[in-house]
Amino acid sequence: MSDDTFDTIIVGAGIAGSVAAYILAKAGADVLVIERGNYAGSKNMTGGRIYAHSLEKIMPGFAREAPVERLITREKISFMTAEDSVTLDYHAKEKNNPTEESYSILRGQFDPWLMGKAEAAGAQFITGIRVDDLWVEDGKVVGVKAGGDELRSNTVILADGCNSILGEKLGMVKPISAESVGVGVKELIKLPQDQIEARFNIRGNEGVAWLFAGMPSNKLMGGGFLYTNQSTVSLGIVCGLHDIESSTKSVPQMLEDFKNHPTIKPLIEGGEVIEYSAHLVPEAGLKMMPKLCRDGVVIVGDAAGFCLNMGFTIRGMDLAVASAEAAAQAVLQAREKNDYSQASLSVYEKLLEESFLMQDLKLYNKLPNLLGTSRIYNEYPQMVSGIVSDLFTVNGRPGIPLRRNIMKHCKKVGYINLIKDAVKGGRAI
């Protein structure tokens, strides 16, 4: 194999890597994907929601074949204190448009399916092998070094995840900083399907996506998440890495306390933990985006920092798909010209600029700064909880005007702080 020259070698068989391989192979390119895990998805531990639009464009009707878990029909957002929570619950109507759907998925099942689609299109996969280094000649990436062998290719696509050591070696990716990533921990909890449907008020293939702010991340930047699958629940938390040092709890303890919160405990009672995992999550948006291409190489997915935390929803997989599509198209155009220089591969950046990916990252560029405001995770959950608690408490005492009740709790946060955060939030969205 070391005597062959591939059109493209892709490092990483996650969603971005497999989608790029699928598109390239379908177009007749000679593609090799190298995955260090024992199988595609073995090292992918994300909470588990994919917005369908970008993959639907590439594989129309994919959800009818793919091992998706549940169609998300319920959206919940909770402000949570140590004792209680206030929840916004939206039950979506049927959309009848596959590009507007989203699904809970388990990456250990979904990624192998996606790899299989790429293999059927003609891509080759090697699993259980780590790419130790990139093969560089005269400043141009000409292949990879893996498993004691040197494999030559015209281009390399780096889809090796949030902490892209290979991209860092090339000087394209900045070293990971605590301010740019979060640490996520997740448990997969097995429950009977009928219990999941009864406890979450869903039927058939319906599913719930639920985000939490406040108590889950110990009042630090971050939050909790819950996704319902067919016979499991994905439950976890994410906490900003820069906040860990000041935390009074370890991240595993945060998760344990979250599981025992009065809102969560009845939902998972009797469940069996069948998986526990942790991973880094890109959090800084455009601020952590690396140099995306140079001679012979492009960077996609989490390795490029393509993740968007909007507070009310978290997006990464649809961005990974879009970046993979743009990278594959750029490589195919370079292949036609037999020109794999940075100037030729910069078509990738142009395609990204024209796509929703860069437009959304730019639109919400100020959100990471807003979400770094500590009051969102501390004072505001307390304020909302206090207002709602007083609203629904009847104790025989004379009532007070609702306006005064609200002002009483707002005063604890501070009117100046409320105004500053409102202005900051308005500018961010």
C-alpha positions in Angstrom: 0.0 0.0 0.0 2.9 2.4 0.7 3.7 2.3 -3.1 0.2 3.7 -3.9 -0.6 7.4 -4.2 -4.2 8.1 -3.1 -6.1 11.1 -4.3 -7.0 11.8 -0.7 -6.2 10.4 2.7 -8.7 11.4 5.4 -7.6 11.3 9.1 -10.6 10.4 11.2 -13.8 8.4 10.5 -16.3 10.6 12.3 -19.2 12.3 10.6 -17.0 14.8 8.7 -14.4 12.3 7.6 -16.9 9.7 6.4 -19.1 12.3 4.6 -16.0 13.7 2.8 -15.0 10.1 1.9 -18.5 9.4 0.6 -18.6 12.4 -1.7 -15.1 11.9 -3.0 -15.5 8.2 -3.7 -18.8 8.7 -5.5 -17.0 11.1 -7.8 -14.4 8.5 -8.6 -11.6 9.6 -6.3 -9.2 7.1 -4.7 -9.8 7.7 -1.0 -8.4 6.2 2.1 -9.7 6.9 5.6 -7.6 6.1 8.7 -9.4 5.9 12.0 -7.5 5.3 15.3 -10.6 3.7 17.0 -11.4 0.1 16.5 -14.4 1.1 14.5 -16.0 4.4 13.3 -17.8 6.0 16.2 -15.9 4.1 18.9 -14.4 7.4 20.1 -17.3 9.7 19.3 -19.0 10.6 22.6 -21.2 13.6 21.7 -24.6 14.0 23.4 -26.4 12.9 20.3 -28.4 15.2 18.1 -28.1 15.7 14.4 -29.9 18.4 12.4 -30.8 16.7 9.2 -30.6 19.5 6.6 -27.0 19.3 5.6 -26.8 15.5 5.3 -30.3 15.4 3.7 -28.8 17.5 0.9 -26.1 14.8 0.3 -28.1 11.7 1.0 -31.8 12.5 0.4 -34.0 10.4 2.7 -31.1 9.2 4.8 -33.2 9.0 8.0 -35.3 6.2 6.5 -32.2 4.0 6.3 -29.8 5.3 9.0 -29.9 4.1 12.6 -31.4 7.3 14.0 -33.0 6.9 17.4 -35.9 9.4 17.7 -37.3 12.3 15.8 -37.0 15.4 18.1 -40.5 16.7 18.6 -40.1 18.2 22.1 -37.7 21.0 23.0 -37.1 21.8 26.6 -34.9 24.5 28.3 -34.6 24.7 32.1 -33.2 27.1 34.6 -32.2 24.9 37.5 -31.3 25.6 41.1 -30.2 23.0 43.6 -33.8 22.4 44.7 -36.0 23.2 41.7 -36.3 24.1 38.0 -38.3 26.3 35.7 -38.8 24.8 32.3 -39.9 26.1 28.9 -41.5 23.2 27.0 -42.2 23.4 23.2 -44.0 20.5 21.5 -43.3 20.8 17.7 -45.9 20.2 15.1 -45.2 17.8 12.3 -42.9 19.6 9.8 -43.4 17.5 6.7 -40.0 18.7 5.5 -37.0 16.4 6.0 -34.6 19.3 5.9 -36.2 20.8 9.0 -36.1 17.6 11.1 -33.5 16.6 13.7 -32.9 13.3 15.4 -31.2 11.8 18.5 -28.5 9.4 17.5 -25.9 7.2 19.1 -22.6 7.8 17.4 -21.4 4.2 18.0 -24.2 3.1 15.6 -24.6 6.0 13.3 -20.9 6.5 12.4 -20.4 2.8 11.3 -23.5 3.1 9.1 -22.1 6.3 7.5 -18.7 4.6 7.0 -20.5 1.7 5.3 -22.1 4.2 2.9 -18.7 5.6 2.0 -17.3 2.1 1.6 -20.1 1.1 -0.7 -19.2 4.2 -2.8 -15.7 3.0 -3.1 -13.7 4.5 -0.2 -11.2 2.4 1.7 -11.1 2.4 5.5 -8.4 1.3 8.0 -9.4 1.2 11.7 -7.3 0.7 14.8 -4.4 2.6 13.4 -3.2 6.0 14.6 -1.7 8.6 12.2 1.5 9.6 14.0 2.5 12.4 11.7 2.0 14.1 8.3 4.4 13.5 5.5 5.7 16.8 4.4 8.1 17.5 1.4 9.2 21.1 0.6 6.5 22.5 2.7 3.7 20.5 1.1 1.7 17.8 2.8 2.1 14.7 0.6 0.7 12.0 2.8 0.7 10.5 6.3 2.9 8.4 8.5 0.9 5.7 10.3 1.5 2.2 11.7 5.2 2.4 10.8 4.4 3.1 7.1 4.4 6.2 4.9 1.3 6.6 2.8 1.4 9.1 -0.1 -1.6 11.1 -1.3 -2.3 14.3 -3.3 -4.3 15.7 -0.4 -5.0 15.1 3.2 -8.2 16.0 5.0 -7.8 16.4 8.8 -11.0 15.3 10.5 -9.3 14.3 13.7 -11.4 16.0 16.3 -11.3 18.9 18.7 -7.7 18.5 19.8 -6.1 18.2 16.3 -2.5 17.4 17.2 -1.7 17.0 13.5 -3.0 20.4 12.7 -1.1 21.8 15.5 2.1 20.2 14.3 1.6 22.0 10.9 1.1 25.3 12.7 -2.4 25.6 11.4 -4.2 24.9 14.6 -3.5 26.9 17.7 -2.7 24.9 20.9 -5.9 24.2 22.9 -6.6 27.0 25.4 -8.9 26.5 28.4 -11.0 29.5 27.2 -11.8 27.9 23.9 -13.1 24.4 24.9 -15.4 22.7 27.4 -15.1 19.3 28.9 -18.2 17.1 28.5 -19.1 14.0 30.4 -22.0 11.7 29.5 -23.8 8.6 30.6 -25.9 6.4 28.5 -28.7 5.1 30.7 -30.8 2.1 29.6 -34.5 2.1 30.3 -37.5 0.2 28.9 -38.9 1.9 25.8 -42.4 2.2 27.3 -41.0 3.9 30.5 -39.1 6.4 28.4 -42.3 7.3 26.4 -44.4 7.5 29.6 -41.9 9.6 31.6 -41.2 12.0 28.8 -44.7 12.2 27.5 -43.8 11.0 24.0 -45.2 8.3 21.7 -43.9 6.1 18.9 -40.8 7.7 17.4 -41.1 11.0 19.1 -38.1 12.3 21.1 -37.0 15.0 23.5 -34.0 17.4 23.5 -33.6 19.1 26.8 -30.9 21.7 27.9 -30.3 22.9 31.5 -28.5 26.0 32.8 -27.4 26.7 36.4 -27.0 23.8 38.9 -25.7 21.1 36.5 -22.4 22.9 35.8 -22.1 24.0 39.5 -23.2 27.5 38.5 -20.2 27.8 36.1 -20.2 28.3 32.4 -21.8 25.2 30.8 -24.9 23.2 31.4 -26.7 19.9 31.3 -28.3 18.0 28.4 -30.6 15.1 27.9 -31.7 13.3 24.8 -34.1 10.5 24.6 -33.2 7.5 22.4 -35.2 4.4 21.7 -34.3 2.5 24.8 -31.7 4.7 26.4 -31.3 8.3 27.6 -28.2 10.3 26.9 -27.6 12.5 30.0 -24.6 14.7 30.6 -23.0 18.0 31.4 -20.5 20.4 29.8 -18.4 22.8 31.8 -16.0 25.4 30.4 -12.4 24.2 30.9 -11.3 27.6 32.2 -13.8 27.4 35.0 -12.8 24.0 36.3 -10.0 25.4 38.5 -12.5 27.5 40.5 -15.1 24.8 40.8 -16.0 23.4 44.2 -16.9 20.1 42.6 -15.2 17.7 40.2 -16.9 17.2 36.9 -17.9 13.6 37.7 -19.5 14.9 41.0 -21.4 17.6 39.0 -22.9 14.8 36.8 -23.8 12.7 39.9 -25.5 15.7 41.6 -27.3 16.5 38.3 -28.6 12.9 38.2 -30.0 13.2 41.7 -31.7 16.5 41.2 -35.5 16.3 41.9 -36.3 17.1 38.3 -34.0 14.4 36.8 -34.0 11.6 39.3 -37.6 10.3 38.6 -36.9 10.3 34.9 -34.0 7.9 35.1 -35.0 5.9 38.2 -34.3 2.2 37.7 -32.1 2.8 34.7 -28.8 1.0 34.1 -25.7 3.0 33.1 -24.2 1.2 30.1 -21.7 3.8 29.0 -19.7 6.6 30.6 -17.5 8.9 28.5 -15.8 12.3 28.4 -14.5 14.5 25.6 -13.5 18.0 24.7 -16.0 20.3 23.0 -15.1 23.3 20.8 -16.8 26.4 22.4 -15.2 29.6 21.0 -16.7 29.7 17.5 -14.8 31.9 15.0 -12.2 32.8 17.7 -10.7 29.3 17.6 -11.0 28.7 13.9 -7.6 27.6 12.5 -6.0 28.2 9.2 -8.2 26.0 7.1 -5.9 25.0 4.2 -2.4 25.0 3.0 -0.5 23.1 0.3 -2.0 19.6 0.2 -4.2 19.7 3.3 -7.6 21.0 4.6 -9.2 20.9 8.0 -12.8 20.0 8.7 -15.4 19.5 11.5 -14.4 19.8 15.2 -10.7 20.0 14.2 -11.6 23.3 12.6 -13.6 24.4 15.7 -16.9 24.2 13.8 -19.4 24.0 16.7 -22.1 26.5 17.6 -23.5 26.7 21.1 -26.5 29.1 21.0 -27.6 28.5 24.6 -31.0 27.2 23.5 -29.5 24.6 21.1 -26.1 23.1 20.3 -25.0 22.4 16.8 -21.9 20.5 15.6 -22.8 17.6 13.4 -24.6 19.6 10.7 -21.6 21.9 10.6 -19.3 18.9 10.3 -21.3 17.6 7.3 -21.2 21.0 5.6 -17.5 21.5 6.1 -16.9 17.9 4.7 -18.9 18.7 1.6 -17.1 21.9 1.0 -13.7 20.2 1.5 -14.6 17.3 -0.8 -15.7 19.7 -3.5 -12.5 21.7 -3.2 -10.4 18.5 -3.5 -12.3 17.4 -6.5 -11.7 20.8 -8.2 -8.0 20.6 -7.3 -8.0 17.0 -8.8 -9.4 18.2 -12.1 -6.6 20.8 -12.4 -4.0 18.6 -10.9 -3.1 21.5 -8.6 -3.1 20.8 -4.9 -1.5 24.1 -3.7 -3.0 26.3 -1.0 -4.2 28.7 -3.7 -6.1 25.9 -5.4 -7.5 24.4 -2.2 -8.7 27.8 -1.0 -11.9 27.1 -2.9 -12.7 25.3 0.3 -12.8 28.6 2.2 -14.9 30.2 -0.5 -17.4 27.5 -0.4 -17.6 27.8 3.4 -18.1 31.5 3.1 -21.1 30.9 0.8 -22.6 28.3 3.1 -24.8 28.6 6.1 -21.9 27.4 8.2 -19.8 30.6 8.1 -22.8 32.8 7.9 -24.2 31.3 11.1 -20.8 31.4 12.9 -20.5 35.1 12.0 -24.1 35.9 12.9 -23.6 34.4 16.4 -20.0 35.3 16.8 -20.7 37.2 20.1 -22.6 34.4 21.7 -19.6 32.7 23.3 -18.8 36.0 25.1 -22.4 36.3 26.3 -22.6 32.7 27.4 -19.5 33.4 29.5 -21.5 35.7 31.7 -21.6 34.0 35.1 -25.0 35.4 36.1 -26.6 33.1 33.4 -25.6 30.1 35.5 -26.0 31.6 39.0 -28.2 34.6 39.7 -30.7 34.2 36.8 -31.8 30.6 37.6 -32.3 31.8 41.2 -34.2 34.9 40.0 -36.5 32.9 37.6 -37.1 30.3 40.2 -38.0 32.8 42.9 -40.4 34.7 40.6 -42.2 31.5 39.6 -42.2 30.1 43.1 -43.9 33.2 44.5 -46.3 33.3 41.6 -47.7 29.8 42.4 -47.5 29.9 46.2 -50.7 30.5 48.0 -50.3 30.6 51.8 -53.2 32.7 53.2 -51.2 35.9 53.4 -52.3 39.0 51.5 -51.0 39.0 47.9 -48.7 41.6 46.5 -48.8 43.1 43.0 -47.0 40.9 40.4 -44.9 43.8 39.4 -43.5 44.2 43.0 -42.8 40.4 43.2 -40.8 40.5 40.0 -38.9 43.6 41.0 -38.0 42.0 44.4 -36.2 39.2 42.7 -34.7 41.4 39.9 -33.2 43.6 42.6 -31.2 40.7 43.9 -29.5 40.4 40.5 -29.1 44.2 40.3 -30.9 46.5 37.8 -27.6 47.7 36.3 -26.5 44.1 35.7 -29.9 43.3 34.1 -29.5 46.3 31.8 -25.9 45.4 30.9 -26.8 41.8 30.2 -29.8 42.8 28.1 -27.7 45.1 26.0 -25.0 42.5 25.7 -27.6 39.8 24.7 -29.2 42.1 22.2 -25.9 42.7 20.5 -25.1 39.0 20.5 -28.3 37.9 18.7 
